[in-house]
Amino acid sequence: MKRINAIVVISFIFCTVATAQFDETIFPKSTVYSAALFTKPQEIVLPAFSLTEAEQLDKNDAKNGHLALFSRNINTNITLNNSGVWNDLPDGSRVWRVKITSVNALALVPLFDKFYLPEGATMYVYMPGKEEVLGAFTHDNSPEVRAFCTGIIHGETCIVEYNEPKEVKGKGIISINQVGHAYRWIAPLSRSTNSATAAGACEVNVVCSEAANWADQVRSAARILAVSNGGNGFCSGALINNVRADCTPYFLSTQHCSEGTTANQYSQWVFYFNYQAATCNGTTGPTNKIVNGCTKIADSNDSGGDTGPDFLLLRFNSNVPVSYNAYFSGWNHLTTPSPSGVSIHHPDGDIKKISTYTTPLTTTSWGGSVNNTHWDVKWAATANGHGVTEPGSSGSPLFNNQKQIIGTLTGGDSYCVTPNNKDQYGRVFYGWTSMGTAANRQLKVWLDPDNTSADSISGVNAPCGSAVQNDAGISNINRPVSNICNVVTSVSDTPKIVIRNFGVNTITQLTINYTIDGNVFQYQFNGMLLSGNTTAITLPAIVLSVGTHTFTFETTLPNNQADGNTANDIQTITITVFPPSGSVVLNLHTDDYGSETRWEITNANSQIVAEGGTYTDVTGGQSITETACLAPGCYTFTIYDSYGDGVSSGTIGSFSLTGNTTTYATLTSANFGTQEAHNFCVAATSIDETKEMRLNIIPNPSNGVFSLMFDEATEKSVRVFDALGRIVFEKKTIEQNFSIDLSAENKGVYFLETQSSFGKAVQKLILK
């Protein structure tokens, strides 16, 4: 059975850019100025690419159920300082160019681990004859996490050109650490209408008659270029509406497209809108309508549908440009099977296609261990073909007869040669709330943030709020977005938000009210924000002490007028600043198959508080260091292997989990099968974790009996854990003074956890 798919992913951080697309109205200086001013760019020829080796890796991926790739990455070290040539121009600016060649590549995918363009600077990637030009990329494309991808450039050779004004000389940062070598699924740039396309001949273009009643839904679907350390692949997905109909740029796809990408690599994902033919039998389409970068909001965490619906909800790091004429599709999370509908997708990464079903859906499962997680779909022959699905179609939306999304593609057995075989789409119903109570395991939290209990909603055209004259809102909180580790007493941080003009009128004035832990601040925006556009706002730096902090941001009085739509005005986020005792470090060395390895840390309520993996397949293994912030408390660290042989293939792997001079866990057995778990507790540096909750323990160490004396007679929960995280004592009380008798337990270190309305703290108990 095929898993229709693409590539690799991980992670949990936010990354941001102010705009989404490159500017085709700004031309490279090498085009504008005389060629006599430029020296020949340095050419860097990448190490030979073995197609035989790539094909063997593809076979191994297929055998082991890994995702299919169309390109493999070659490590590089190309920067402004160690590569390329500089040329000074008469206007005082300068140009840097480097030529990159990977022999016999169908296309190249330049990957930047560090990318920053100062104001006024531009960058381009183009074929040597400029038959295809990507750019101009500008300051607005610079992501906060610095990782970036320009997208696919055809051919075995490309030129990277950086134009730097004299006013910002030396401020640009460009570092290309990998280049993807495409070896399949990429047709020549100038293919004729008689050329074979990547997709099967039975597939149906979205401009054929089959899509006549689905024009809006077609505008919501896009191709994904997903990036990982090992290579790059294609997936499909669609913009999805939420109950506020505010055009929050949520994008729904499938979780197995996100197995193996690191946190920063989300910023390298590229989304192609309107990549479709102009005619029913056309084979080419424009690839210049792109959105760069995203954030993972939620997923099913089910190993690609083995125990769930295989969903992935992303949020773009920028809004979709108004010029793309995008549509945010509606959804339906009811259980009623649809009698008919369509799926819109990019098979093998090719131009957009549509597949039609006319047989009522039935429920099934993908992995077999959990029932009714998926819809079973049988495709129908239509006027212009018999649309099916292929690798690259993964994540594509399944629409019901009301034109609402009800599922996302995991895989199946339909091909052009077997068009009557069925495919399986993870059900929106199952992903709504069935994968856990945590926000990052639900669709409901994000698509119904106001808890309206809506069963379904219709789609909406962008830009949202266009009927309102003056409408400003918070598009995104860029910073802070995550907990801060290793702070002794306090740390300085700079809040950053993105505001959007949801209304018709250009906004020249706007008041931003924000509170930090109840303290009220105000910021005045004066500028020019066009309808549908966004801009990033950097607010004054603030000092955060160790502890939990709540930020609330609100826009008001656009153009000094009442806001016509207050639903998008407010966003709130809570973060925690942890002392050094709350930082744990995982030092992991994988075996030769890092793509099989992942890990997670769960708290006492079985909620995931940190996770990582999968990683890259490397002979000799790969050394990984990851840090997580943890509040005082007890946790479980679990390492997983999808193949079932632990970390014992080829190189023998290992790990240690440490923090605050304490080793919490080490590997017990390299061949641990599918998983190995370790319980551990993180103690505070002092029981005085909150100012209000104070406690004396006498004696400590003790021969068995510990006397607890609290300052306050408040209701509190008291638990004691042993070194393995097992509860050996538990009590709820309002008493100020009482004793704990551990004389029946083994000698050693125990952890006392106390929790009340004032907060939670953990202290070590020493039993002599």
Secondary structure as UniProt FT lines:
FT   STRAND          2..3
FT   TURN            24..25
FT   HELIX           29..32
FT   HELIX           35..37
FT   STRAND          42..45
FT   HELIX           51..63
FT   TURN            64..65
FT   STRAND          71..79
FT   TURN            80..82
FT   STRAND          85..88
FT   TURN            90..91
FT   STRAND          94..101
FT   TURN            103..104
FT   STRAND          107..116
FT   TURN            119..120
FT   STRAND          122..126
FT   TURN            128..129
FT   STRAND          133..137
FT   HELIX           139..141
FT   TURN            144..145
FT   STRAND          148..149
FT   STRAND          153..154
FT   STRAND          157..164
FT   HELIX           166..168
FT   TURN            169..170
FT   STRAND          173..182
FT   TURN            189..190
FT   TURN            193..194
FT   TURN            201..202
FT   TURN            206..207
FT   HELIX           209..211
FT   TURN            212..213
FT   HELIX           215..220
FT   STRAND          221..227
FT   STRAND          231..240
FT   TURN            243..244
FT   STRAND          250..253
FT   HELIX           255..258
FT   HELIX           264..268
FT   STRAND          270..273
FT   TURN            280..281
FT   STRAND          290..292
FT   STRAND          294..299
FT   TURN            303..306
FT   STRAND          312..316
FT   HELIX           322..324
FT   STRAND          327..332
FT   STRAND          341..345
FT   HELIX           347..349
FT   STRAND          353..357
FT   STRAND          362..364
FT   TURN            371..372
FT   STRAND          374..377
FT   TURN            383..384
FT   TURN            391..392
FT   TURN            394..395
FT   STRAND          397..399
FT   TURN            401..402
FT   STRAND          404..412
FT   TURN            419..420
FT   STRAND          423..427
FT   HELIX           428..433
FT   TURN            434..435
FT   HELIX           439..441
FT   HELIX           444..447
FT   TURN            449..450
FT   STRAND          456..457
FT   STRAND          460..461
FT   TURN            464..467
FT   STRAND          472..479
FT   STRAND          490..493
FT   STRAND          496..501
FT   STRAND          507..516
FT   TURN            517..518
FT   STRAND          519..529
FT   TURN            531..532
FT   STRAND          534..538
FT   STRAND          542..545
FT   STRAND          547..556
FT   HELIX           558..560
FT   HELIX           566..568
FT   STRAND          570..577
FT   HELIX           580..582
FT   STRAND          583..589
FT   HELIX           594..596
FT   STRAND          597..602
FT   TURN            604..605
FT   STRAND          608..613
FT   TURN            619..620
FT   STRAND          623..629
FT   STRAND          633..641
FT   TURN            646..647
FT   STRAND          654..659
FT   TURN            660..661
FT   STRAND          662..666
FT   TURN            673..674
FT   STRAND          675..682
FT   STRAND          695..698
FT   STRAND          705..710
FT   STRAND          716..721
FT   TURN            723..724
FT   STRAND          727..733
FT   STRAND          737..741
FT   TURN            743..744
FT   STRAND          748..756
FT   TURN            757..758
FT   STRAND          759..767
//
